Amino acid sequence: ANVNGADVRYSDYLLIYRSTITPIEKQQGKLDNAKDNDFMEQHYKRLALDEAENYAWALKLAKENDLTVTDKEVDETILEHRKIGGVEREEGFKKILEDNFGLTMKEYRRMIYLSLVKEKVSQAIDTNAVQLAAQVESLIKSGKDLKAISEELGDKVLYEETGGLVDKMNVDGGRSLKAMSLNAGEISDKFVSSSGDGYYFVKLVAKTDSTVNYTSIKISFTEFDKQMKEIRDSGKIKELIKIDRQES
């Protein structure tokens, strides 16, 4: 495909699709030609191509904005994933990638690289999120709590509470790990979610050696998705393979 002048690598589409469909097939069995399974296969192919197109646009914007992702940044992210997964040896991690996601280490590195590029671009172009984060920081300095800030800003932010102790390795965009580094009642500086889709502020309520209770505010990045929607709606994406959009 081509996204407003940016070529989409077919190999990117394939590795995204394979990393999605492989764990599904491991759980449900290999997809056959039955109507429901065919629908599912087409659905995930469509999602994979959409994501590959997103990455192509992110790469174009990264070049235009002089944004780069280094090998060191990719290595550090992979190491963090290994730590979270509790996998010490690289050989074991490679086997997990191959068995569970159908990916080689080279392909996995490519996926990490693409996600980091998109993360940097999403931050760089979203001036509204930067301004909103600055407003939250100002309100925190004035002594306001995250809940009070969320009530003041309304749907501009997303406020959440764990409601009790959760595992410190909870899959929550990095909030649990950040909260573990705080003292009770302390609010963190802004940080980017591990999925790269927004800024977080976290307040620690309580913690033990292995669990944590926190509240948080999220400021989502929206500019990148807005640009992609405008590109799609204006017909500036040309696809060389045919994958229909299906109604669920």
C-alpha positions in Angstrom: 0.0 0.0 0.0 0.9 3.7 -0.2 -0.1 6.2 2.5 -0.1 9.7 1.1 3.3 9.1 -0.5 4.7 6.7 2.1 5.2 3.1 0.9 4.0 0.3 3.2 6.3 -2.7 3.4 4.5 -6.0 2.7 6.9 -7.7 5.1 5.6 -5.3 7.9 2.0 -6.3 7.1 2.9 -10.0 7.2 4.8 -9.9 10.5 2.0 -7.9 12.2 -0.6 -10.4 10.9 1.4 -13.4 11.9 2.1 -12.1 15.4 -1.7 -11.7 15.9 -3.0 -14.8 14.3 -0.4 -17.3 15.7 -1.5 -17.0 19.3 -5.2 -17.2 18.3 -4.5 -20.4 16.3 -2.6 -21.9 19.2 -5.6 -21.3 21.5 -8.4 -22.2 19.0 -6.7 -24.4 16.4 -5.7 -23.5 12.9 -8.2 -21.5 11.0 -10.0 -23.4 8.2 -12.4 -22.3 5.5 -15.5 -22.3 7.7 -17.5 -19.1 7.3 -16.8 -17.8 10.9 -13.1 -18.6 10.7 -12.8 -17.0 7.3 -14.5 -13.9 8.7 -11.9 -13.9 11.6 -9.0 -14.3 9.2 -10.1 -11.4 7.0 -10.8 -9.3 10.1 -7.2 -9.7 11.4 -5.7 -9.2 8.0 -7.6 -5.9 7.8 -6.3 -4.9 11.2 -2.7 -5.9 10.3 -2.8 -3.8 7.1 -4.3 -0.8 8.9 -1.5 -1.0 11.5 1.2 -1.4 8.8 -0.2 1.7 7.1 -0.1 3.6 10.5 3.6 2.6 10.8 4.4 3.8 7.3 2.9 7.2 8.0 4.8 7.3 11.4 8.0 6.6 9.5 7.3 9.4 7.1 6.6 11.9 9.9 9.6 10.7 11.9 11.9 11.6 8.9 10.2 15.0 8.4 10.6 15.8 12.1 14.2 14.4 12.5 13.1 11.8 15.0 15.1 8.6 15.2 15.1 5.3 17.2 18.5 3.8 18.0 19.5 0.2 18.3 20.2 0.9 22.0 16.6 2.0 22.5 15.3 -1.2 20.8 17.7 -3.3 23.0 16.5 -1.6 26.2 12.8 -2.2 25.3 13.4 -5.9 24.5 15.3 -6.3 27.8 12.4 -4.7 29.6 10.0 -7.1 27.9 12.1 -10.0 28.9 12.2 -8.8 32.6 8.4 -8.4 32.7 8.0 -11.9 31.2 10.5 -13.3 33.7 12.7 -14.7 30.9 16.4 -14.6 31.8 18.0 -16.3 28.8 17.9 -14.9 25.3 17.5 -18.4 23.8 14.3 -18.9 25.9 12.9 -15.6 24.7 13.6 -16.4 21.1 11.7 -19.7 21.5 8.7 -17.9 23.0 8.7 -15.5 20.1 8.8 -18.3 17.6 6.3 -20.7 19.3 3.8 -18.2 20.6 3.9 -15.4 18.0 5.5 -16.9 14.9 8.3 -14.3 14.9 12.1 -14.4 14.5 14.1 -12.1 16.7 14.9 -10.0 13.7 11.1 -9.6 13.0 10.5 -8.8 16.7 13.1 -6.1 16.6 11.4 -4.6 13.6 8.1 -4.5 15.5 9.7 -2.9 18.5 11.4 -0.4 16.2 8.1 0.5 14.5 6.2 0.9 17.8 8.9 3.2 19.2 8.9 5.3 16.1 5.1 5.7 16.2 5.4 6.5 20.0 7.9 9.3 19.4 5.9 10.7 16.5 2.7 10.6 18.4 4.3 12.6 21.2 6.0 15.1 18.9 3.0 16.1 16.8 0.4 16.1 19.7 0.8 19.7 20.9 -2.7 19.5 22.6 -1.5 16.6 24.8 1.6 18.5 25.7 -0.4 21.6 26.7 -2.9 19.5 28.6 -0.1 17.7 30.5 1.3 21.1 31.4 -2.1 22.1 32.8 -2.3 18.9 34.9 1.3 19.6 36.2 0.2 23.1 37.2 -2.8 21.8 39.0 -0.8 19.2 40.9 1.7 21.9 42.0 -1.2 23.9 43.3 -2.1 21.0 45.6 -4.9 19.4 43.8 -5.5 15.6 43.8 -5.8 13.6 40.6 -9.5 13.0 41.2 -10.2 16.7 41.7 -8.2 17.5 38.6 -10.1 14.9 36.5 -13.4 16.4 37.7 -12.2 19.9 36.6 -10.9 18.8 33.2 -13.8 16.4 32.5 -13.5 14.2 29.4 -10.2 15.7 28.4 -8.5 13.2 30.7 -9.3 9.6 31.8 -9.2 9.0 35.6 -8.9 5.5 37.0 -8.5 3.8 40.4 -7.3 0.2 41.0 -9.8 0.1 43.9 -7.3 -2.1 45.9 -4.0 -3.8 45.6 -2.9 -5.3 42.3 0.3 -7.1 41.3 3.2 -4.8 40.7 3.7 -6.4 37.3 0.1 -5.7 36.3 -0.3 -5.0 32.6 -1.5 -1.4 32.8 0.8 0.7 30.6 3.5 0.8 33.2 1.5 2.5 36.0 2.0 -0.2 38.6 5.8 -0.2 38.2 5.8 3.6 38.3 3.6 3.6 41.4 6.0 1.2 43.1 8.7 3.8 42.9 6.7 6.4 44.8 5.9 7.0 48.5 2.3 6.9 49.7 0.4 10.1 48.6 3.1 11.0 46.1 2.2 11.9 42.5 4.6 11.0 39.7 5.8 13.3 37.0 4.2 12.7 33.6 5.4 9.6 31.7 4.5 7.9 28.4 2.5 4.7 28.6 4.3 1.5 27.6 2.0 1.3 24.6 3.0 4.8 23.6 -0.6 6.0 23.3 -0.6 8.8 25.9 0.8 10.4 29.1 0.2 9.1 32.6 0.2 10.7 36.0 0.1 8.2 38.9 -0.5 8.7 42.6 0.5 5.9 45.1 -2.2 5.0 47.6 -0.5 2.0 49.2 1.9 -0.8 48.4 3.5 -4.0 49.7 6.6 -5.7 48.4 4.7 -7.2 45.5 1.4 -5.3 45.2 0.3 -1.7 44.7 -2.8 0.5 44.9 -2.9 3.7 42.9 -5.0 6.3 41.1 -4.1 7.7 37.7 -4.9 10.2 35.0 -4.3 9.5 31.3 -3.9 12.1 28.6 -4.4 10.2 25.3 -2.5 11.1 22.1 -5.1 11.9 19.5 -3.4 13.9 16.7 -1.8 10.8 15.0 -5.1 9.0 14.7 -6.8 12.2 13.6 -4.3 12.5 10.7 -4.7 8.9 9.7 -8.5 9.3 9.6 -8.2 12.4 7.4 -5.9 10.5 5.1 -8.2 7.5 4.9 -11.4 9.6 4.4 -9.7 11.7 1.7 -8.8 8.6 -0.3 -5.0 9.1 0.0 -4.3 5.4 0.8 -3.8 3.2 -2.2 -3.8 -0.6 -1.4 -2.2 -3.1 -3.7 -3.8 -6.1 -2.0 -7.6 -6.5 -1.5 -8.8 -6.9 2.1 -12.4 -5.7 2.6 -13.6 -3.9 5.7 -16.2 -6.2 7.3 -19.0 -5.2 9.6 -18.8 -7.1 12.9 
